[in-house]
């Protein structure tokens, strides 16, 4: 599994900082983005765990940023999140253009691997929710092998019936995991976390989209080179040509950046 090779990456090897600092948060079109360098990540995660505030971690793409601008519920979720990590190159360039500051951009797979490594260092627990049963089962097996000191205290596949939701929430609450990873197959997607926050305990929560399928080796993650050049979405566009229509909201995004810059809108 690729995760084994990445286990000793810079993300995981960072020891907890003695005095972890809050991440520097900037706004891109009035959507928050945190500046978290790899060497800060471990300390910030530990601080987030011990804080009394939101434990939600958002991996923010450009399309998520644009959705936050038009969807009040999602905007509130992002604003109140404990950590907002940018994963799109366009967000980085937008932040630099508007604020002069440059957030660090994480590949989602690498970020989650780094996060799991940080939690394993403290022998923390995790709960897995989402994906198909076969993918979830293989994900659990691979994660147990790669992170032997990370205790997986429960899992439940996605695409469950509505009447099963109460049982799932009770199981998560009783397990009280340090990290809840939620993938596809959950009603409402990422907003499922926000809508059920009162029943999810006090651990970290992260929407990981289709990463379970990547952990289960059913899907390939973008290459490091493609991600570095901001071309990771090309593969998705080739599979679904309709995604090429995203060029129009992308142009609008660039136009809005210019307007915010000219009129110094914060």
C-alpha positions as CSV (number, residue, x, y, z in Angstrom):
1,X,0.0,0.0,0.0
2,X,1.3,3.5,-0.9
3,X,0.5,4.7,2.6
4,X,3.4,2.5,4.0
5,X,5.9,4.4,2.0
6,X,4.5,7.7,3.1
7,X,4.3,6.8,6.8
8,X,7.6,8.4,7.6
9,X,7.1,11.5,5.6
10,X,7.7,15.0,7.0
11,X,4.1,15.2,8.1
12,X,4.3,12.3,10.5
13,X,7.8,12.8,11.7
14,X,7.0,16.1,13.3
15,X,7.0,15.9,17.2
16,X,4.4,17.9,19.1
17,X,5.5,21.5,19.5
18,X,6.1,22.6,23.1
19,X,4.0,25.8,22.6
20,X,1.8,25.1,19.6
21,X,0.7,28.3,17.9
22,X,-2.7,29.0,16.4
23,X,-2.7,28.8,12.6
24,X,-2.7,32.1,10.8
25,X,-6.1,32.4,9.2
26,X,-6.7,34.5,6.1
27,X,-9.9,35.2,4.0
28,X,-10.2,34.4,0.3
29,X,-13.4,36.0,-1.0
30,X,-14.6,36.0,2.7
31,X,-14.0,32.2,3.1
32,X,-11.4,31.3,5.7
33,X,-8.2,29.5,4.9
34,X,-5.6,28.5,7.5
35,X,-1.8,28.7,6.9
36,X,-0.4,25.5,8.4
37,X,3.2,24.6,7.5
38,X,4.1,20.9,7.7
39,X,6.3,21.5,10.7
40,X,3.4,23.1,12.6
41,X,0.8,20.5,11.9
42,X,1.5,18.1,14.8
43,X,1.3,20.9,17.4
44,X,-1.8,22.4,15.9
45,X,-3.5,19.1,15.8
46,X,-2.8,18.5,19.4
47,X,-3.9,22.0,20.3
48,X,-7.1,21.4,18.3
49,X,-7.8,18.2,20.2
50,X,-7.4,19.9,23.6
51,X,-9.4,23.0,22.7
52,X,-13.1,23.6,23.5
53,X,-13.9,24.8,20.1
54,X,-14.9,23.1,16.8
55,X,-13.1,19.9,16.0
56,X,-14.0,19.9,12.4
57,X,-11.3,19.8,9.8
58,X,-12.1,20.9,6.3
59,X,-10.0,20.1,3.2
60,X,-11.1,23.0,1.1
61,X,-11.0,22.8,-2.7
62,X,-11.7,25.8,-5.0
63,X,-15.2,24.4,-5.7
64,X,-15.8,24.1,-2.0
65,X,-14.8,27.7,-1.6
66,X,-17.2,28.8,-4.3
67,X,-19.9,26.6,-2.7
68,X,-19.3,28.3,0.6
69,X,-20.0,31.7,-1.0
70,X,-23.5,30.6,-2.2
71,X,-24.6,28.1,0.4
72,X,-25.2,29.6,3.9
73,X,-25.2,26.3,5.7
74,X,-21.9,25.2,4.2
75,X,-20.4,28.7,4.7
76,X,-21.2,28.5,8.4
77,X,-19.7,25.1,8.6
78,X,-16.4,26.3,7.0
79,X,-16.2,29.5,9.1
80,X,-16.7,27.6,12.3
81,X,-14.3,24.7,11.5
82,X,-11.4,24.3,13.7
83,X,-9.0,23.9,10.8
84,X,-9.5,24.8,7.1
85,X,-6.8,23.3,4.9
86,X,-6.5,24.4,1.2
87,X,-6.0,21.7,-1.4
88,X,-6.4,23.7,-4.6
89,X,-3.6,25.7,-6.2
90,X,-6.1,28.4,-7.2
91,X,-6.8,29.1,-3.5
92,X,-3.1,29.5,-2.8
93,X,-2.7,32.0,-5.7
94,X,-5.9,33.8,-4.6
95,X,-4.7,34.2,-1.0
96,X,-1.3,35.5,-2.2
97,X,-3.0,38.0,-4.6
98,X,-5.4,39.3,-1.9
99,X,-3.3,39.2,1.2
100,X,0.3,38.7,0.2
101,X,0.4,35.6,2.4
102,X,0.9,32.1,1.0
103,X,-0.9,29.2,2.7
104,X,0.6,25.7,2.4
105,X,-1.3,23.4,0.1
106,X,-1.8,19.8,1.1
107,X,-2.6,16.8,-1.1
108,X,-5.7,15.3,0.6
109,X,-4.2,11.8,0.7
110,X,-0.9,13.0,2.2
111,X,-2.7,15.2,4.7
112,X,-4.8,12.3,6.0
113,X,-1.7,10.0,6.2
114,X,0.1,12.7,8.1
115,X,-2.9,13.2,10.5
116,X,-3.1,9.4,11.1
117,X,0.6,9.3,11.9
118,X,0.3,12.1,14.4
119,X,-2.6,10.4,16.1
120,X,-0.8,7.0,16.1
121,X,2.1,8.7,17.9
122,X,-0.3,9.2,20.9
123,X,-2.0,5.8,20.4
124,X,-5.3,7.6,19.6
125,X,-8.4,6.0,18.2
126,X,-10.3,6.3,14.9
127,X,-13.8,5.4,13.6
128,X,-14.4,4.9,9.9
129,X,-17.8,5.7,8.3
130,X,-18.7,5.5,4.6
131,X,-17.8,3.8,1.3
132,X,-18.9,0.4,0.2
133,X,-18.5,-2.5,2.6
134,X,-15.6,-4.1,0.6
135,X,-13.7,-0.8,0.3
136,X,-14.2,0.0,4.0
137,X,-13.1,-3.5,5.1
138,X,-9.9,-3.3,3.0
139,X,-9.3,0.3,4.2
140,X,-9.4,-0.8,7.8
141,X,-7.1,-3.7,7.1
142,X,-4.5,-1.5,5.4
143,X,-4.7,1.2,8.0
144,X,-4.2,-1.3,10.8
145,X,-1.2,-2.7,9.1
146,X,0.3,0.8,8.3
147,X,-0.6,2.4,11.7
148,X,-0.5,-0.5,14.2
149,X,-0.6,1.9,17.2
150,X,-3.7,3.6,15.9
151,X,-6.7,1.9,17.4
152,X,-9.7,1.6,15.0
153,X,-12.7,1.4,17.4
154,X,-15.4,1.0,14.8
155,X,-16.5,1.2,11.2
156,X,-19.7,1.3,9.3
157,X,-20.2,1.3,5.5
158,X,-22.1,4.1,3.8
159,X,-25.3,3.9,1.7
160,X,-27.1,2.8,4.9
161,X,-30.8,3.2,5.4
162,X,-32.2,6.2,7.1
163,X,-33.5,4.1,10.1
164,X,-29.9,2.9,10.7
165,X,-28.6,6.3,11.3
166,X,-29.6,6.5,15.0
167,X,-27.7,3.3,15.7
168,X,-24.6,4.6,13.9
169,X,-24.7,7.8,15.9
170,X,-25.0,6.0,19.1
171,X,-22.1,3.7,18.2
172,X,-19.9,6.7,17.4
173,X,-20.8,8.5,20.6
174,X,-20.1,5.4,22.7
175,X,-16.8,4.7,20.9
176,X,-15.8,8.4,21.4
177,X,-13.0,8.2,18.8
178,X,-10.2,10.8,18.6
179,X,-10.9,11.0,14.9
180,X,-14.0,10.3,12.8
181,X,-13.3,9.8,9.1
182,X,-16.4,10.2,7.0
183,X,-16.5,9.2,3.3
184,X,-18.9,8.9,0.5
185,X,-22.2,7.1,1.0
186,X,-23.4,9.3,3.9
187,X,-26.5,11.4,3.3
188,X,-25.7,15.1,3.0
189,X,-22.0,14.4,2.4
190,X,-19.8,16.7,4.4
191,X,-22.8,18.4,5.9
192,X,-23.7,15.2,7.6
193,X,-21.0,16.1,10.1
194,X,-22.3,19.5,10.8
195,X,-25.9,18.3,11.1
196,X,-25.0,15.6,13.6
197,X,-22.2,17.4,15.5
198,X,-24.0,17.0,18.9
199,X,-23.9,13.2,18.6
200,X,-20.3,12.8,17.4
201,X,-18.4,13.2,20.6
202,X,-15.5,15.5,21.2
203,X,-13.0,14.0,18.7
204,X,-11.7,15.4,15.4
205,X,-14.0,15.0,12.4
206,X,-12.9,14.9,8.8
207,X,-14.8,14.4,5.5
208,X,-12.5,12.4,3.3
209,X,-14.7,12.0,0.2
210,X,-13.4,9.1,-1.9
211,X,-10.2,8.5,0.1
212,X,-11.5,5.2,1.4
213,X,-11.4,3.8,-2.1
214,X,-7.9,5.1,-2.5
215,X,-6.8,3.4,0.8
216,X,-8.5,0.3,-0.5
217,X,-6.5,0.5,-3.7
218,X,-9.7,0.7,-5.8
219,X,-8.9,4.2,-7.1
220,X,-5.7,5.9,-7.9
221,X,-4.7,9.2,-6.4
222,X,-3.3,12.0,-8.6
223,X,0.4,11.9,-9.1
224,X,2.6,14.2,-7.0
225,X,3.7,15.9,-10.3
226,X,0.1,16.5,-11.5
227,X,-0.9,17.9,-8.0
228,X,2.2,20.1,-7.9
229,X,1.2,21.8,-11.2
230,X,-2.5,22.0,-10.2
231,X,-3.6,19.5,-12.8
232,X,-5.1,16.9,-10.5
233,X,-8.6,17.6,-11.8
234,X,-7.8,16.8,-15.4
235,X,-8.3,13.1,-14.7
236,X,-11.8,13.6,-13.4
237,X,-12.6,15.8,-16.4
238,X,-11.5,13.1,-18.8
239,X,-13.8,10.7,-17.1
240,X,-16.7,13.2,-17.0
241,X,-16.3,15.8,-19.8
242,X,-19.1,17.9,-18.2
243,X,-16.6,18.9,-15.6
244,X,-14.8,21.0,-18.2
245,X,-17.7,23.4,-17.7
246,X,-16.0,24.4,-14.5
247,X,-13.9,26.8,-16.6
248,X,-16.8,29.3,-16.2
249,X,-16.9,29.4,-12.4
250,X,-13.1,29.5,-12.5
251,X,-13.2,32.6,-14.7
252,X,-15.7,34.1,-12.3
253,X,-13.4,33.3,-9.4
254,X,-10.6,35.2,-11.1
255,X,-12.8,38.1,-11.8
256,X,-14.0,38.3,-8.1
257,X,-10.4,38.2,-6.9
258,X,-9.7,41.3,-9.1
259,X,-12.8,43.1,-7.8
260,X,-11.9,42.3,-4.1
261,X,-8.4,43.6,-4.8
262,X,-9.4,46.8,-6.5
263,X,-12.0,47.7,-3.9
264,X,-10.0,46.3,-1.0
265,X,-12.9,44.1,0.2
266,X,-11.9,42.1,3.3
